[in-house]
């Protein structure tokens, strides 16, 4: 059960990373001085990417999930 919750959380985080990528793109194209800069969204994307990697490493360390031993 914990494995399924972890996978849903990872997919949600990955979708949020993609959303921040596009928000940074639109921020760069708009060039609005009142809007947050593009680096704000890119920084969020990097931070959440690091969180995803950390969650995967912790899930593997605590045997919540396992690696695919034979990927083909």
OpenMM code with the backbone's topology and positions (N, CA, C; nanometers):
from openmm import Vec3, app, unit

residues = "UNK UNK UNK UNK UNK UNK UNK UNK UNK UNK UNK UNK UNK UNK UNK UNK UNK UNK UNK UNK UNK UNK UNK UNK UNK UNK UNK UNK UNK UNK UNK UNK UNK UNK UNK UNK UNK UNK UNK UNK UNK UNK UNK UNK UNK UNK UNK UNK UNK UNK UNK UNK UNK UNK UNK UNK UNK UNK UNK UNK UNK UNK UNK UNK UNK UNK UNK UNK UNK UNK UNK UNK".split()
positions = [
    Vec3(0.0808, -0.1191, 0.0000),
    Vec3(0.0000, 0.0000, 0.0000),
    Vec3(0.0858, 0.1264, 0.0000),
    Vec3(0.1930, 0.1229, 0.0776),
    Vec3(0.2835, 0.2377, 0.0842),
    Vec3(0.3519, 0.2603, -0.0496),
    Vec3(0.3745, 0.1524, -0.1221),
    Vec3(0.4369, 0.1608, -0.2541),
    Vec3(0.3485, 0.2387, -0.3516),
    Vec3(0.2197, 0.2147, -0.3466),
    Vec3(0.1260, 0.2828, -0.4367),
    Vec3(0.1169, 0.4315, -0.4017),
    Vec3(0.1144, 0.4618, -0.2718),
    Vec3(0.1095, 0.6019, -0.2290),
    Vec3(0.2359, 0.6747, -0.2739),
    Vec3(0.3500, 0.6095, -0.2618),
    Vec3(0.4766, 0.6693, -0.3050),
    Vec3(0.4762, 0.6955, -0.4551),
    Vec3(0.4254, 0.6030, -0.5321),
    Vec3(0.4206, 0.6218, -0.6774),
    Vec3(0.3274, 0.7360, -0.7165),
    Vec3(0.2137, 0.7465, -0.6487),
    Vec3(0.1219, 0.8570, -0.6766),
    Vec3(0.1868, 0.9895, -0.6404),
    Vec3(0.2570, 0.9935, -0.5281),
    Vec3(0.3273, 1.1146, -0.4864),
    Vec3(0.4355, 1.1527, -0.5870),
    Vec3(0.5102, 1.0553, -0.6358),
    Vec3(0.6155, 1.0832, -0.7340),
    Vec3(0.5573, 1.1345, -0.8660),
    Vec3(0.4481, 1.0766, -0.9097),
    Vec3(0.3850, 1.1235, -1.0335),
    Vec3(0.3325, 1.2656, -1.0157),
    Vec3(0.2733, 1.2940, -0.8997),
    Vec3(0.2234, 1.4295, -0.8733),
    Vec3(0.3383, 1.5306, -0.8699),
    Vec3(0.4495, 1.4929, -0.8087),
    Vec3(0.5655, 1.5826, -0.8058),
    Vec3(0.6225, 1.6044, -0.9450),
    Vec3(0.6264, 1.5001, -1.0263),
    Vec3(0.6775, 1.5149, -1.1628),
    Vec3(0.5865, 1.6047, -1.2466),
    Vec3(0.4559, 1.5941, -1.2278),
    Vec3(0.3632, 1.6836, -1.2980),
    Vec3(0.3809, 1.8277, -1.2517),
    Vec3(0.4073, 1.8471, -1.1229),
    Vec3(0.4308, 1.9811, -1.0707),
    Vec3(0.5621, 2.0383, -1.1266),
    Vec3(0.6617, 1.9537, -1.1447),
    Vec3(0.7888, 1.9973, -1.2039),
    Vec3(0.7659, 2.0435, -1.3476),
    Vec3(0.6874, 1.9688, -1.4225),
    Vec3(0.6586, 2.0066, -1.5616),
    Vec3(0.5784, 2.1365, -1.5655),
    Vec3(0.4848, 2.1529, -1.4722),
    Vec3(0.4070, 2.2767, -1.4671),
    Vec3(0.4967, 2.3968, -1.4379),
    Vec3(0.5922, 2.3801, -1.3476),
    Vec3(0.6851, 2.4895, -1.3190),
    Vec3(0.7749, 2.5195, -1.4371),
    Vec3(0.8072, 2.4201, -1.5149),
    Vec3(0.8874, 2.4413, -1.6350),
    Vec3(0.8125, 2.5317, -1.7329),
    Vec3(0.6847, 2.5037, -1.7535),
    Vec3(0.6057, 2.5858, -1.8450),
    Vec3(0.5757, 2.7244, -1.7874),
    Vec3(0.5583, 2.7332, -1.6552),
    Vec3(0.5379, 2.8646, -1.5945),
    Vec3(0.6621, 2.9512, -1.6105),
    Vec3(0.7798, 2.8904, -1.6002),
    Vec3(0.9031, 2.9644, -1.6244),
    Vec3(0.9142, 3.0096, -1.7685),
    Vec3(0.8693, 2.9255, -1.8608),
    Vec3(0.8707, 2.9619, -2.0025),
    Vec3(0.7780, 3.0805, -2.0281),
    Vec3(0.6574, 3.0751, -1.9747),
    Vec3(0.5636, 3.1845, -1.9963),
    Vec3(0.6105, 3.3126, -1.9271),
    Vec3(0.6778, 3.2971, -1.8152),
    Vec3(0.7321, 3.4142, -1.7461),
    Vec3(0.8426, 3.4794, -1.8290),
    Vec3(0.9209, 3.3978, -1.8963),
    Vec3(1.0277, 3.4528, -1.9806),
    Vec3(0.9713, 3.5195, -2.1052),
    Vec3(0.8646, 3.4639, -2.1587),
    Vec3(0.8063, 3.5209, -2.2805),
    Vec3(0.7255, 3.6474, -2.2536),
    Vec3(0.6630, 3.6577, -2.1367),
    Vec3(0.5797, 3.7724, -2.1054),
    Vec3(0.6616, 3.8976, -2.0776),
    Vec3(0.7714, 3.8822, -2.0056),
    Vec3(0.8574, 3.9948, -1.9684),
    Vec3(0.7799, 4.0988, -1.8877),
    Vec3(0.6998, 4.0534, -1.7925),
    Vec3(0.6215, 4.1410, -1.7050),
    Vec3(0.7069, 4.1758, -1.5823),
    Vec3(0.7288, 4.3041, -1.5538),
    Vec3(0.8142, 4.3393, -1.4395),
    Vec3(0.7514, 4.3080, -1.3034),
    Vec3(0.6185, 4.2958, -1.2965),
    Vec3(0.5525, 4.2665, -1.1694),
    Vec3(0.5478, 4.1173, -1.1381),
    Vec3(0.5655, 4.0324, -1.2378),
    Vec3(0.5600, 3.8872, -1.2183),
    Vec3(0.6930, 3.8373, -1.1618),
    Vec3(0.6901, 3.7216, -1.0946),
    Vec3(0.8165, 3.6646, -1.0460),
    Vec3(0.9093, 3.6318, -1.1633),
    Vec3(1.0395, 3.6389, -1.1419),
    Vec3(1.1320, 3.6103, -1.2517),
    Vec3(1.1326, 3.4610, -1.2880),
    Vec3(1.1881, 3.4327, -1.4036),
    Vec3(1.1931, 3.2955, -1.4511),
    Vec3(1.2754, 3.2078, -1.3571),
    Vec3(1.3783, 3.2640, -1.2954),
    Vec3(1.4637, 3.1857, -1.2063),
    Vec3(1.3868, 3.1347, -1.0840),
    Vec3(1.2802, 3.2006, -1.0476),
    Vec3(1.1967, 3.1550, -0.9366),
    Vec3(1.1356, 3.0185, -0.9689),
    Vec3(1.0821, 3.0057, -1.0883),
    Vec3(1.0195, 2.8793, -1.1282),
    Vec3(1.1234, 2.7719, -1.1577),
    Vec3(1.2359, 2.8115, -1.2139),
    Vec3(1.3415, 2.7145, -1.2424),
    Vec3(1.4015, 2.6624, -1.1115),
    Vec3(1.4142, 2.7500, -1.0137),
    Vec3(1.4640, 2.7071, -0.8829),
    Vec3(1.3711, 2.6084, -0.8154),
    Vec3(1.2403, 2.6325, -0.8272),
    Vec3(1.1435, 2.5364, -0.7739),
    Vec3(1.1563, 2.4018, -0.8441),
    Vec3(1.1753, 2.4078, -0.9747),
    Vec3(1.1863, 2.2839, -1.0515),
    Vec3(1.3069, 2.2029, -1.0065),
    Vec3(1.4183, 2.2690, -0.9843),
    Vec3(1.5393, 2.2002, -0.9392),
    Vec3(1.5197, 2.1435, -0.7987),
    Vec3(1.4575, 2.2201, -0.7108),
    Vec3(1.4361, 2.1735, -0.5733),
    Vec3(1.3443, 2.0513, -0.5702),
    Vec3(1.2373, 2.0548, -0.6468),
    Vec3(1.1466, 1.9402, -0.6477),
    Vec3(1.2064, 1.8197, -0.7203),
    Vec3(1.2930, 1.8434, -0.8165),
    Vec3(1.3633, 1.7320, -0.8808),
    Vec3(1.4554, 1.6631, -0.7816),
    Vec3(1.5242, 1.7425, -0.6993),
    Vec3(1.6089, 1.6847, -0.5946),
    Vec3(1.5258, 1.6068, -0.4938),
    Vec3(1.4066, 1.6571, -0.4614),
    Vec3(1.3172, 1.5865, -0.3703),
    Vec3(1.2720, 1.4527, -0.4287),
    Vec3(1.2430, 1.4500, -0.5575),
    Vec3(1.2025, 1.3244, -0.6224),
    Vec3(1.3156, 1.2225, -0.6157),
    Vec3(1.4369, 1.2661, -0.6452),
    Vec3(1.5517, 1.1751, -0.6397),
    Vec3(1.5736, 1.1248, -0.4973),
    Vec3(1.5610, 1.2138, -0.3993),
    Vec3(1.5771, 1.1746, -0.2595),
    Vec3(1.4693, 1.0743, -0.2177),
    Vec3(1.3456, 1.0955, -0.2587),
    Vec3(1.2383, 1.0014, -0.2260),
    Vec3(1.2627, 0.8639, -0.2880),
    Vec3(1.3125, 0.8614, -0.4104),
    Vec3(1.3418, 0.7332, -0.4744),
    Vec3(1.4545, 0.6611, -0.4015),
    Vec3(1.5584, 0.7337, -0.3642),
    Vec3(1.6702, 0.6723, -0.2917),
    Vec3(1.6243, 0.6197, -0.1556),
    Vec3(1.5428, 0.6986, -0.0838),
    Vec3(1.4924, 0.6529, 0.0459),
    Vec3(1.3995, 0.5327, 0.0319),
    Vec3(1.3175, 0.5310, -0.0715),
    Vec3(1.2280, 0.4170, -0.0931),
    Vec3(1.3078, 0.2905, -0.1231),
    Vec3(1.4160, 0.3046, -0.1959),
    Vec3(1.5004, 0.1880, -0.2226),
    Vec3(1.5761, 0.1448, -0.0974),
    Vec3(1.6203, 0.2408, -0.0163),
    Vec3(1.6954, 0.2082, 0.1046),
    Vec3(1.6082, 0.1371, 0.2082),
    Vec3(1.4826, 0.1760, 0.2198),
    Vec3(1.3925, 0.1164, 0.3185),
    Vec3(1.3083, 0.0032, 0.2610),
    Vec3(1.3419, -0.0429, 0.1438),
    Vec3(1.2736, -0.1553, 0.0772),
    Vec3(1.1237, -0.1315, 0.0578),
    Vec3(1.0860, -0.0084, 0.0350),
    Vec3(0.9465, 0.0211, 0.0025),
    Vec3(0.9192, -0.0196, -0.1414),
    Vec3(1.0170, 0.0004, -0.2272),
    Vec3(1.0076, -0.0390, -0.3669),
    Vec3(1.1383, -0.1051, -0.4071),
    Vec3(1.1366, -0.1759, -0.5172),
    Vec3(1.2578, -0.2424, -0.5645),
    Vec3(1.2851, -0.2017, -0.7084),
    Vec3(1.4087, -0.2169, -0.7467),
    Vec3(1.4476, -0.1897, -0.8836),
    Vec3(1.4008, -0.3026, -0.9752),
    Vec3(1.3789, -0.2691, -1.1001),
    Vec3(1.3445, -0.3699, -1.1993),
    Vec3(1.4731, -0.4450, -1.2330),
    Vec3(1.4802, -0.5718, -1.1983),
    Vec3(1.6034, -0.6483, -1.2174),
    Vec3(1.6303, -0.6819, -1.3628),
    Vec3(1.5247, -0.6924, -1.4418),
    Vec3(1.5404, -0.7299, -1.5820),
    Vec3(1.4552, -0.6366, -1.6662),
    Vec3(1.5126, -0.5266, -1.7134),
    Vec3(1.4318, -0.4241, -1.7793),
    Vec3(1.3897, -0.4553, -1.9218),
    Vec3(1.4255, -0.5685, -1.9755),
    Vec3(1.3850, -0.5996, -2.1118),
    Vec3(1.2972, -0.7206, -2.1157),
] * unit.nanometer
topology = app.Topology()
chain = topology.addChain("A")
for resn in residues:
    res = topology.addResidue(resn, chain)
    for name in ("N", "CA", "C"):
        topology.addAtom(name, app.Element.getBySymbol(name[0]), res)
